Each structure stands twice: as C-alpha cells, then as structure tokens.
Amino acid sequence: MTIKQLSAGDHITSKCTKCKDITNHTIVAMVGDKVARVECNICGGIHNYRSVFTKTTTIKSRASSSKPAKTSRVEKEWRNLVNETDSADATPYNIQMTITNGDLIQHPSFGLGRVINTIKPNKMEVVFNTGTKLLRCSIK
C-alpha cells in the first residue's frame, strides 16, 4: 500500500472553527510535508489545520498517590472562617433573611458559609468551601 503525498488542492478532514464540527476541507497551504491552512467545504471559512485525531493522555489516579490531596486557598479560607463556630448555629438561607457581617448561613446548594461583606441595598458576599458567592438578602 502506498501513502499519497498531500498537496494544496487535496481534500482532508479537519475540525472547522466556524462550523464547530469535523468536516471535509480543501488544503490551501502547506509547510513542508505538513498541512498548514485549510478551507471548509461547508461554510467556506479558511483557518489553520486542526487534526481530527486527539492526543491521548494518561490519567493518574489519586488513589494510587501516597500524597494527600492539596486543599485550595479558598477552601483553607473557608475552614478558617467556619472552624470556630458550630454548624448547628447556621441560619437556613432565604432571600428575605436579614443578615449582618459574620453571620453563618446554610445554603441548600452551596452548603455552610460565612457572610464576609454586605452590599447595600440587598446583597451579601458569602464564603463557601467552593468559593465566594454573591447572594440576595435584606441588610440590617
């Protein structure tokens, strides 16, 4: 079996940047033996050649690692703010709830969080273990 040498004007499959799909393309420019630019036969867009084949990477399992998982800066900050209080003291989150800085709230989606800032007239910044969120509330 012989392998055909590609050249400008030949057809090739590539990932189109406009169509966002893998379509047939016509080779417009070559650099040495490599395809450089292509024209989509569907939309007519000209772009750099993007190979259809994806790179395979090996995924390392965390279970096999002897090191403990690193905690993020946000998670450390959240632990420091929430650590000194009891989670039973947390107020369930409600849009109409009246809040002040330092209050502990229990959100149905984000979990336990501490109010770090209130923004008039009706917003608060709350630190959760996933990050800081801006929520609606009533301010005292």
C-alpha positions in Angstrom: 0.0 0.0 0.0 1.4 3.4 -0.9 0.7 6.5 1.1 -0.4 9.5 -1.1 1.7 12.7 -0.5 -0.7 15.5 0.3 -0.5 18.8 -1.6 -2.5 22.0 -1.9 -5.9 21.4 -3.5 -6.3 17.9 -2.0 -9.2 17.2 0.4 -8.7 16.4 4.0 -10.9 16.0 7.2 -10.3 18.8 9.8 -12.1 20.4 12.7 -13.8 23.6 11.4 -13.6 26.6 13.7 -16.8 28.2 12.3 -18.9 25.0 12.0 -17.6 23.7 15.3 -17.6 20.2 13.7 -15.4 17.8 11.9 -16.0 18.4 8.1 -14.3 18.0 4.8 -11.7 20.7 3.9 -9.6 21.6 0.9 -5.9 22.2 1.6 -4.9 25.8 0.9 -1.3 26.0 2.2 1.4 23.5 3.2 4.6 24.0 5.2 7.0 21.3 4.0 5.1 18.0 4.3 2.6 19.3 6.9 -0.8 20.9 6.2 -0.9 24.5 7.4 -4.2 26.1 6.3 -7.5 24.6 5.0 -10.8 25.9 3.6 -14.0 24.4 4.9 -16.1 22.8 2.1 -19.3 23.6 4.1 -19.0 27.2 5.3 -16.1 28.4 3.2 -14.1 29.5 6.3 -10.3 29.5 5.9 -8.3 28.6 9.1 -5.3 26.7 10.4 -5.5 22.9 10.0 -6.8 21.2 13.1 -6.2 17.5 13.2 -9.2 15.2 13.8 -7.1 12.9 16.0 -6.9 14.0 19.6 -3.9 13.5 21.8 -4.3 10.7 24.3 -3.2 11.4 27.8 -2.9 9.1 30.7 -4.9 10.0 33.8 -3.2 9.4 37.0 -5.4 8.1 39.8 -5.3 10.0 43.1 -5.9 6.7 44.9 -2.6 5.4 43.8 -0.8 8.5 45.1 0.6 8.4 48.6 0.4 12.2 49.0 -2.8 13.7 50.4 -4.9 15.9 48.1 -3.9 19.6 48.2 -6.5 22.0 49.6 -7.1 25.2 47.7 -6.7 28.7 49.1 -10.5 29.2 49.1 -11.1 26.0 51.0 -8.4 27.0 53.6 -10.0 30.4 54.0 -13.5 28.9 54.4 -12.2 26.4 57.0 -10.6 29.3 59.0 -13.9 31.3 58.9 -16.2 28.4 59.7 -13.9 26.4 62.1 -14.6 28.4 65.2 -18.4 28.1 65.0 -20.8 25.3 65.3 -22.7 24.4 62.1 -25.9 23.9 64.1 -25.9 27.7 64.7 -26.2 28.3 60.9 -29.4 30.1 59.7 -31.0 28.5 56.6 -30.7 30.7 53.6 -33.7 32.7 52.4 -33.8 35.7 50.1 -35.8 37.7 52.7 -33.5 36.9 55.6 -31.9 39.8 57.4 -28.1 39.5 57.6 -25.0 41.1 59.1 -21.3 40.6 58.5 -20.0 37.4 60.2 -23.3 35.5 60.2 -23.2 31.8 59.4 -25.7 30.5 56.8 -26.7 27.1 55.4 -27.4 27.3 51.7 -29.3 24.4 50.0 -26.8 24.1 47.1 -23.5 25.6 48.4 -23.7 24.3 52.0 -22.3 26.0 55.0 -20.9 29.6 54.5 -20.0 32.8 56.4 -21.1 36.3 55.4 -17.9 38.4 54.7 -19.5 41.5 53.2 -22.8 43.2 52.8 -23.6 45.4 49.8 -26.5 47.8 50.0 -29.3 47.6 49.3 -29.8 43.8 49.1 -26.7 41.7 48.5 -24.1 39.8 50.5 -20.8 38.1 49.8 -20.6 34.6 51.4 -17.6 32.4 51.5 -18.4 28.7 50.9 -15.9 25.8 50.5 -16.3 26.1 46.7 -15.6 29.9 46.6 -17.2 33.3 47.3 -20.7 33.8 46.1 -22.9 36.9 45.8 -26.4 36.3 47.2 -29.5 38.4 47.7 -30.7 39.2 51.2 -32.0 42.0 53.5 -29.4 44.1 55.4 -29.9 45.3 59.0 
